[in-house]
Structure formats: C-alpha cells, structure tokens
Amino acid sequence: MSCRRRAWLIGAGPALAGLGISPAAQAGGQLEEPLADSVRTALAAAVAGNGAPPRLEFVSTEARLAHLRWLGAMSDRLARRKPDFNVRREFLETVWYESRRAGLDTALVLGLIEVESGFRKYAISVVGARSYMQVMPFWARTIGDGDASRLFHMQTNLRFGCVILRHYLDRERGDLFMALGRYNGSRGKAPYPNMVMAARRRWEHPDAVTASPVLAAAPAPTR
C-alpha cells in the first residue's frame, strides 16, 4: 500500500458511535518501534501537561501585532474548513504554541495536518491513526497515560503529534524528508513528504518569525 492511505472520517462527537462517515482524507500511521528507556522517559515528559489552553506572551507590542496579523491571515485561510471563528482561533493558537514548543515550523505542522486529516478533529485512518495529526493509539500506551481516547482532545493530539515529529527529526538528524516519511510510515518514499511540503507553502506568512512569542502554558486549575 502506498503512503496515500485513505482515512475514513467519523462525523462528530467523542463517542464516535452511531455517527455517519464523512468524505475520506489522506492519512498514514507511525510504525511502533522499540524505544530506549531514556528516550521513552524524555518523550513522556514532553507530552505531559495539565491540558489547559496555551497562553502566549510577547516580548514587544510589535511582536503581538505581528502575531495578530499572522492569526488573521491563517484564520481567513482556514475559514472554509472551520467556519466558527472562536474554534479557528483556539485551534490556530494551539498549533502555534505546540509547534514552537517542539521546535517546529508552524507552517510545516499546518501543512502536515492538512495532508493527514484535512483539519478534521475526529479523523480515523484505516490503520487507526487519530484526529488532526493522525497519532497512532500505541503512543498513548508508550509515552502517555494509556488512554487512547484522549488523542481526540485537540491540545493532546497536537502535542503528541508535534513531539513525535520532533522525535523523528532528531532520529533522522534533521533530515525532514526522512522524518516526514517515518511519521507517515513510508520512510524513504517521496509522495508523502512532497505533499506535506507543498501544503506547507500554503500556510507560510511573512509575520511568522516576527510574531514569535514567549511560550507560557496557562496556569493549572486551582480547583
């Protein structure tokens, strides 16, 4: 099977039962590989968090304005796929936060999400990969708390996806072509990396660098 695997998308709702099937999207799935204890510990620490929405802080007024320009442009591009403005805003700010937290280019992550799930929260591939970044359930067992249903939680899915892609980039010593192939389970084959890189260009924006905030997680709930 080629890396252009089909993902059947469940209509909506975390229960995922008794719901219709929407059009297919491109998706693949990471392959489960043995991890050294030190790597597993580091990845588990990287995905840990209190689950609160991200809070962005900026070093200057210009950085904040640049971020707002980026957010407005990205929101316009995403409007057809996510009509509700508040939903788009929360999604984009979370992608920004999680991509930068993992040391990834935000446009790259948006391009990967476009190819993997078509920005559909409840996407499930034929091999079981889940949600926006099509994270395989075995990751919840390997570096998470074992609850694969949490991969449908937006920030959890984006955090896992970004941490996994960062892990693959590190394994491939910065070779993005090979890391993307590994993410999709098609290492060394060109179609999937080419699709992601083409999609990446659709999410680039000149304010992306100027807008870089200081990343700060929201405070943990007090009750």
HUQUI-V939641 format. One record per residue. N is the residue number from 1. RES is the residue in one letter. SS is DSSP state (helix for helix, strand for strand, loop for the rest). D_CENTER is the distance of its C-alpha to the mean C-alpha in Angstrom with 2 decimals. Layout:
((N/RES/SS/D_CENTER) (N/RES/SS/D_CENTER))
This chain:
((1/M/loop/23.78) (2/S/loop/21.91) (3/C/loop/18.20) (4/R/loop/18.26) (5/R/loop/18.07) (6/R/strand/18.25) (7/A/strand/16.03) (8/W/strand/18.16) (9/L/strand/16.59) (10/I/strand/18.29) (11/G/loop/19.58) (12/A/loop/18.57) (13/G/loop/19.18) (14/P/loop/18.08) (15/A/loop/21.36) (16/L/loop/20.44) (17/A/loop/24.17) (18/G/loop/26.64) (19/L/loop/24.18) (20/G/loop/24.28) (21/I/strand/22.17) (22/S/strand/20.68) (23/P/strand/20.42) (24/A/strand/18.59) (25/A/strand/15.49) (26/Q/strand/14.57) (27/A/loop/12.72) (28/G/loop/13.59) (29/G/loop/13.21) (30/Q/loop/13.42) (31/L/loop/17.04) (32/E/loop/18.31) (33/E/loop/20.20) (34/P/loop/22.47) (35/L/loop/21.31) (36/A/loop/23.87) (37/D/helix/24.46) (38/S/helix/23.65) (39/V/helix/20.23) (40/R/helix/19.50) (41/T/helix/20.77) (42/A/helix/18.73) (43/L/helix/15.40) (44/A/helix/16.60) (45/A/helix/17.47) (46/A/helix/14.16) (47/V/helix/12.33) (48/A/loop/15.43) (49/G/loop/15.88) (50/N/loop/17.77) (51/G/loop/15.03) (52/A/loop/16.46) (53/P/loop/14.79) (54/P/strand/14.34) (55/R/strand/17.50) (56/L/strand/17.80) (57/E/strand/21.13) (58/F/loop/22.67) (59/V/loop/25.41) (60/S/loop/27.33) (61/T/helix/27.94) (62/E/helix/27.06) (63/A/helix/23.59) (64/R/helix/23.09) (65/L/helix/24.56) (66/A/helix/22.41) (67/H/helix/19.27) (68/L/helix/20.84) (69/R/helix/21.62) (70/W/helix/18.08) (71/L/helix/16.89) (72/G/helix/19.75) (73/A/helix/19.14) (74/M/helix/15.47) (75/S/helix/16.60) (76/D/helix/19.35) (77/R/helix/17.23) (78/L/helix/15.00) (79/A/loop/18.14) (80/R/loop/19.01) (81/R/loop/15.86) (82/K/loop/15.76) (83/P/loop/19.44) (84/D/loop/19.52) (85/F/helix/19.35) (86/N/helix/18.54) (87/V/helix/15.58) (88/R/helix/14.28) (89/R/helix/15.13) (90/E/helix/13.47) (91/F/helix/10.12) (92/L/helix/10.55) (93/E/helix/11.94) (94/T/helix/9.27) (95/V/helix/6.65) (96/W/helix/9.81) (97/Y/helix/10.63) (98/E/helix/7.82) (99/S/helix/7.61) (100/R/helix/11.39) (101/R/helix/11.86) (102/A/loop/10.63) (103/G/loop/12.74) (104/L/loop/10.46) (105/D/loop/11.33) (106/T/helix/9.46) (107/A/helix/10.90) (108/L/helix/9.62) (109/V/helix/5.87) (110/L/helix/7.29) (111/G/helix/9.48) (112/L/helix/7.38) (113/I/helix/5.97) (114/E/helix/9.70) (115/V/helix/11.03) (116/E/helix/9.33) (117/S/helix/9.82) (118/G/loop/11.51) (119/F/loop/9.59) (120/R/loop/11.36) (121/K/loop/10.58) (122/Y/loop/13.14) (123/A/strand/12.62) (124/I/strand/14.22) (125/S/strand/15.12) (126/V/loop/18.67) (127/V/loop/17.80) (128/G/loop/16.06) (129/A/loop/12.32) (130/R/strand/10.71) (131/S/loop/8.83) (132/Y/loop/5.96) (133/M/loop/4.32) (134/Q/loop/8.02) (135/V/strand/8.62) (136/M/loop/12.39) (137/P/loop/14.59) (138/F/helix/16.48) (139/W/helix/13.93) (140/A/helix/14.92) (141/R/helix/18.45) (142/T/helix/18.10) (143/I/helix/16.37) (144/G/loop/15.99) (145/D/loop/18.75) (146/G/loop/19.14) (147/D/loop/18.08) (148/A/helix/15.69) (149/S/helix/16.01) (150/R/helix/13.94) (151/L/helix/10.79) (152/F/helix/11.45) (153/H/loop/11.39) (154/M/helix/8.76) (155/Q/helix/8.56) (156/T/helix/9.11) (157/N/helix/6.35) (158/L/helix/3.73) (159/R/helix/6.61) (160/F/helix/7.33) (161/G/helix/4.63) (162/C/helix/5.45) (163/V/helix/8.89) (164/I/helix/9.38) (165/L/helix/8.83) (166/R/helix/11.08) (167/H/helix/13.40) (168/Y/helix/13.83) (169/L/helix/14.57) (170/D/helix/17.06) (171/R/helix/18.56) (172/E/loop/19.08) (173/R/loop/20.54) (174/G/loop/18.38) (175/D/loop/18.79) (176/L/helix/15.67) (177/F/helix/17.27) (178/M/helix/17.79) (179/A/helix/14.49) (180/L/helix/12.68) (181/G/helix/15.46) (182/R/helix/15.08) (183/Y/helix/11.41) (184/N/helix/12.84) (185/G/loop/16.05) (186/S/loop/18.11) (187/R/loop/18.84) (188/G/loop/21.44) (189/K/loop/21.25) (190/A/helix/20.71) (191/P/helix/19.54) (192/Y/helix/15.82) (193/P/helix/15.42) (194/N/helix/17.72) (195/M/helix/15.77) (196/V/helix/12.53) (197/M/helix/14.89) (198/A/helix/16.76) (199/A/helix/13.87) (200/R/helix/12.93) (201/R/helix/16.49) (202/R/loop/16.16) (203/W/loop/13.83) (204/E/loop/16.00) (205/H/loop/18.33) (206/P/loop/21.33) (207/D/loop/20.67) (208/A/loop/17.32) (209/V/loop/19.33) (210/T/loop/21.98) (211/A/loop/19.65) (212/S/loop/18.18) (213/P/loop/18.72) (214/V/strand/19.67) (215/L/strand/16.81) (216/A/strand/18.30) (217/A/strand/17.08) (218/A/loop/19.05) (219/P/loop/22.16) (220/A/loop/22.35) (221/P/loop/24.20) (222/T/loop/27.93) (223/R/loop/28.76))
